[in-house]
Amino acid sequence: MNAQTLQGNHWTAKRVEGAYIVSIEDRASILDALTGFITSQKIQAGQITGIGATNEATLRFFDPSSKKYVDKTFNEQMEISNLSGNISEAEGKLLLHLHITLGRKDYTALAGHLLDAKIRGAGEFFVYPINSKVFKVKNEDVGLYFYDFAHQ
């Protein structure tokens, strides 16, 4: 590793023009690796995008009538055709809000809120930090966290 390469638990990264390029190791948890990276770099808010492959992904779908997520795990080799999300803070803790689109071998797609997935192949991500804190608070009527600009 050269002096400009950052390294952590199951990830390596490089800072380029105000953004980070992050590689997650084969068989590592996307959520654990990204959380570790963001925490190590003290990133408080920003945007995340990524592509890669997985063979185990748990997606969530929010049911507004029950105000609960319904989780489903898929255990098959899939392409991560898109991962996008944001970084904020809720209830004093780091909050990663990630959505993912997964391509199956029959060329159909799965999509949803990402609870977690394990990389199986490559995991290539860009993290775009912003120099600000962004807070979310839970809207009890809806059951989801929303940006709270009044307290930022």
C-alpha atoms as a printed R data frame, in Angstrom:
    type eleno elety resid chain resno       x       y       z
1   ATOM     1    CA   MET     A     1   0.000   0.000   0.000
2   ATOM     2    CA   ASN     A     2   1.287   3.440  -0.798
3   ATOM     3    CA   ALA     A     3   1.169   6.364   1.616
4   ATOM     4    CA   GLN     A     4  -2.065   7.692   0.089
5   ATOM     5    CA   THR     A     5  -3.981   4.424   0.483
6   ATOM     6    CA   LEU     A     6  -6.277   4.213   3.490
7   ATOM     7    CA   GLN     A     7  -6.972   0.819   4.990
8   ATOM     8    CA   GLY     A     8  -9.378  -0.589   7.532
9   ATOM     9    CA   ASN     A     9 -11.271  -3.716   8.466
10  ATOM    10    CA   HIS     A    10 -12.298  -5.270   5.106
11  ATOM    11    CA   TRP     A    11 -11.825  -2.090   3.050
12  ATOM    12    CA   THR     A    12  -9.200   0.014   1.316
13  ATOM    13    CA   ALA     A    13  -9.714   3.547   0.044
14  ATOM    14    CA   LYS     A    14  -8.130   6.539  -1.593
15  ATOM    15    CA   ARG     A    15  -9.110  10.203  -1.335
16  ATOM    16    CA   VAL     A    16  -9.484  11.887  -4.718
17  ATOM    17    CA   GLU     A    17 -10.645  15.497  -5.255
18  ATOM    18    CA   GLY     A    18 -12.832  15.711  -2.157
19  ATOM    19    CA   ALA     A    19 -14.326  12.229  -2.564
20  ATOM    20    CA   TYR     A    20 -13.242   8.740  -1.577
21  ATOM    21    CA   ILE     A    21 -12.963   5.638  -3.734
22  ATOM    22    CA   VAL     A    22 -13.611   2.614  -1.508
23  ATOM    23    CA   SER     A    23 -13.015  -1.059  -2.267
24  ATOM    24    CA   ILE     A    24 -14.687  -3.647  -0.044
25  ATOM    25    CA   GLU     A    25 -13.091  -7.084   0.247
26  ATOM    26    CA   ASP     A    26 -14.662 -10.256  -1.100
27  ATOM    27    CA   ARG     A    27 -17.023 -11.893   1.446
28  ATOM    28    CA   ALA     A    28 -17.217  -8.756   3.648
29  ATOM    29    CA   SER     A    29 -20.409  -7.113   4.876
30  ATOM    30    CA   ILE     A    30 -21.175  -3.928   2.932
31  ATOM    31    CA   LEU     A    31 -22.755  -2.257   5.957
32  ATOM    32    CA   ASP     A    32 -19.910  -3.159   8.344
33  ATOM    33    CA   ALA     A    33 -17.202  -2.076   5.890
34  ATOM    34    CA   LEU     A    34 -18.872   1.227   4.945
35  ATOM    35    CA   THR     A    35 -19.668   2.018   8.574
36  ATOM    36    CA   GLY     A    36 -16.052   1.315   9.528
37  ATOM    37    CA   PHE     A    37 -14.751   3.463   6.694
38  ATOM    38    CA   ILE     A    38 -17.073   6.407   7.421
39  ATOM    39    CA   THR     A    39 -16.326   6.262  11.150
40  ATOM    40    CA   SER     A    40 -12.548   6.090  10.585
41  ATOM    41    CA   GLN     A    41 -12.634   9.132   8.293
42  ATOM    42    CA   LYS     A    42 -14.999  11.047  10.624
43  ATOM    43    CA   ILE     A    43 -17.517  11.604   7.820
44  ATOM    44    CA   GLN     A    44 -20.706  13.040   9.314
45  ATOM    45    CA   ALA     A    45 -22.818  13.465   6.182
46  ATOM    46    CA   GLY     A    46 -22.709  12.777   2.477
47  ATOM    47    CA   GLN     A    47 -23.658  10.537  -0.401
48  ATOM    48    CA   ILE     A    48 -22.684   6.949  -1.298
49  ATOM    49    CA   THR     A    49 -22.862   5.155  -4.650
50  ATOM    50    CA   GLY     A    50 -21.569   1.750  -5.639
51  ATOM    51    CA   ILE     A    51 -21.535  -1.335  -7.817
52  ATOM    52    CA   GLY     A    52 -20.227  -4.874  -7.424
53  ATOM    53    CA   ALA     A    53 -21.499  -8.368  -6.741
54  ATOM    54    CA   THR     A    54 -23.081 -10.261  -3.863
55  ATOM    55    CA   ASN     A    55 -24.312 -13.746  -3.076
56  ATOM    56    CA   GLU     A    56 -26.272 -12.849   0.071
57  ATOM    57    CA   ALA     A    57 -28.431  -9.753   0.445
58  ATOM    58    CA   THR     A    58 -31.185  -8.827   2.878
59  ATOM    59    CA   LEU     A    59 -33.568  -6.223   1.511
60  ATOM    60    CA   ARG     A    60 -36.292  -4.361   3.359
61  ATOM    61    CA   PHE     A    61 -39.636  -3.049   2.170
62  ATOM    62    CA   PHE     A    62 -41.469  -0.481   4.278
63  ATOM    63    CA   ASP     A    63 -45.168  -1.167   4.904
64  ATOM    64    CA   PRO     A    64 -46.836   2.175   5.703
65  ATOM    65    CA   SER     A    65 -49.930   0.537   7.179
66  ATOM    66    CA   SER     A    66 -47.957  -1.304   9.876
67  ATOM    67    CA   LYS     A    67 -45.088   1.253   9.986
68  ATOM    68    CA   LYS     A    68 -42.665  -1.680   9.894
69  ATOM    69    CA   TYR     A    69 -40.108  -3.082   7.495
70  ATOM    70    CA   VAL     A    70 -40.573  -6.524   5.980
71  ATOM    71    CA   ASP     A    71 -37.179  -8.175   5.451
72  ATOM    72    CA   LYS     A    72 -36.280 -10.810   2.883
73  ATOM    73    CA   THR     A    73 -32.903 -12.479   2.315
74  ATOM    74    CA   PHE     A    74 -31.758 -13.606  -1.131
75  ATOM    75    CA   ASN     A    75 -28.964 -16.211  -1.321
76  ATOM    76    CA   GLU     A    76 -27.809 -16.312  -4.935
77  ATOM    77    CA   GLN     A    77 -25.073 -14.715  -7.001
78  ATOM    78    CA   MET     A    78 -26.235 -11.254  -8.132
79  ATOM    79    CA   GLU     A    79 -24.769  -8.124  -9.671
80  ATOM    80    CA   ILE     A    80 -25.028  -4.933  -7.643
81  ATOM    81    CA   SER     A    81 -26.095  -2.742 -10.543
82  ATOM    82    CA   ASN     A    82 -26.650   0.225  -8.260
83  ATOM    83    CA   LEU     A    83 -26.259   1.088  -4.608
84  ATOM    84    CA   SER     A    84 -27.126   4.613  -3.581
85  ATOM    85    CA   GLY     A    85 -27.694   6.276  -0.286
86  ATOM    86    CA   ASN     A    86 -26.842   8.929   2.216
87  ATOM    87    CA   ILE     A    87 -25.029   9.461   5.493
88  ATOM    88    CA   SER     A    88 -26.639  11.361   8.349
89  ATOM    89    CA   GLU     A    89 -27.155  11.260  12.109
90  ATOM    90    CA   ALA     A    90 -30.258  10.128  14.000
91  ATOM    91    CA   GLU     A    91 -30.663   9.849  17.760
92  ATOM    92    CA   GLY     A    92 -26.965  10.652  18.203
93  ATOM    93    CA   LYS     A    93 -25.793   7.777  15.969
94  ATOM    94    CA   LEU     A    94 -24.447   7.418  12.438
95  ATOM    95    CA   LEU     A    95 -27.245   6.524  10.019
96  ATOM    96    CA   LEU     A    96 -26.564   4.953   6.633
97  ATOM    97    CA   HIS     A    97 -29.680   4.950   4.459
98  ATOM    98    CA   LEU     A    98 -28.940   2.672   1.507
99  ATOM    99    CA   HIS     A    99 -31.012   1.367  -1.396
100 ATOM   100    CA   ILE     A   100 -29.859  -1.295  -3.817
101 ATOM   101    CA   THR     A   101 -30.765  -2.784  -7.185
102 ATOM   102    CA   LEU     A   102 -29.598  -6.353  -7.762
103 ATOM   103    CA   GLY     A   103 -29.440  -8.150 -11.108
104 ATOM   104    CA   ARG     A   104 -30.163 -11.873 -11.156
105 ATOM   105    CA   LYS     A   105 -28.705 -14.393 -13.624
106 ATOM   106    CA   ASP     A   106 -32.007 -14.416 -15.557
107 ATOM   107    CA   TYR     A   107 -31.616 -10.611 -15.987
108 ATOM   108    CA   THR     A   108 -34.511  -9.751 -13.688
109 ATOM   109    CA   ALA     A   109 -33.893  -7.247 -10.921
110 ATOM   110    CA   LEU     A   110 -34.560  -6.979  -7.207
111 ATOM   111    CA   ALA     A   111 -34.621  -3.641  -5.440
112 ATOM   112    CA   GLY     A   112 -35.216  -2.237  -2.002
113 ATOM   113    CA   HIS     A   113 -33.811  -0.732   1.150
114 ATOM   114    CA   LEU     A   114 -30.558  -2.528   1.990
115 ATOM   115    CA   LEU     A   115 -30.311  -4.052   5.444
116 ATOM   116    CA   ASP     A   116 -26.989  -5.691   4.518
117 ATOM   117    CA   ALA     A   117 -25.234  -7.757   1.859
118 ATOM   118    CA   LYS     A   118 -22.004  -9.704   1.602
119 ATOM   119    CA   ILE     A   119 -19.683  -8.916  -1.275
120 ATOM   120    CA   ARG     A   120 -18.986 -11.919  -3.517
121 ATOM   121    CA   GLY     A   121 -16.634 -10.638  -6.150
122 ATOM   122    CA   ALA     A   122 -15.932  -6.920  -6.249
123 ATOM   123    CA   GLY     A   123 -17.340  -4.059  -4.207
124 ATOM   124    CA   GLU     A   124 -16.579  -0.606  -5.633
125 ATOM   125    CA   PHE     A   125 -17.973   2.489  -3.962
126 ATOM   126    CA   PHE     A   126 -17.663   6.259  -4.039
127 ATOM   127    CA   VAL     A   127 -18.280   8.318  -0.913
128 ATOM   128    CA   TYR     A   128 -18.905  12.048  -1.299
129 ATOM   129    CA   PRO     A   129 -18.689  13.750   2.113
130 ATOM   130    CA   ILE     A   130 -20.123  17.162   2.811
131 ATOM   131    CA   ASN     A   131 -18.705  19.510   5.409
132 ATOM   132    CA   SER     A   132 -21.810  19.640   7.576
133 ATOM   133    CA   LYS     A   133 -23.856  17.554   9.953
134 ATOM   134    CA   VAL     A   134 -27.228  16.378   8.708
135 ATOM   135    CA   PHE     A   135 -29.795  15.216  11.251
136 ATOM   136    CA   LYS     A   136 -32.854  13.020  10.879
137 ATOM   137    CA   VAL     A   137 -35.683  12.584  13.357
138 ATOM   138    CA   LYS     A   138 -38.363   9.927  13.426
139 ATOM   139    CA   ASN     A   139 -41.775  10.999  12.229
140 ATOM   140    CA   GLU     A   140 -44.014   8.849  14.413
141 ATOM   141    CA   ASP     A   141 -47.060   9.399  12.165
142 ATOM   142    CA   VAL     A   142 -45.249   7.861   9.191
143 ATOM   143    CA   GLY     A   143 -42.798   5.601  11.042
144 ATOM   144    CA   LEU     A   144 -39.696   6.779   9.165
145 ATOM   145    CA   TYR     A   145 -36.774   9.133   9.754
146 ATOM   146    CA   PHE     A   146 -36.898  12.462   7.927
147 ATOM   147    CA   TYR     A   147 -34.376  15.276   7.584
148 ATOM   148    CA   ASP     A   148 -34.661  17.825  10.374
149 ATOM   149    CA   PHE     A   149 -33.378  21.072   8.903
150 ATOM   150    CA   ALA     A   150 -34.716  23.194  11.793
151 ATOM   151    CA   HIS     A   151 -32.028  21.812  14.131
152 ATOM   152    CA   GLN     A   152 -29.069  21.904  11.791
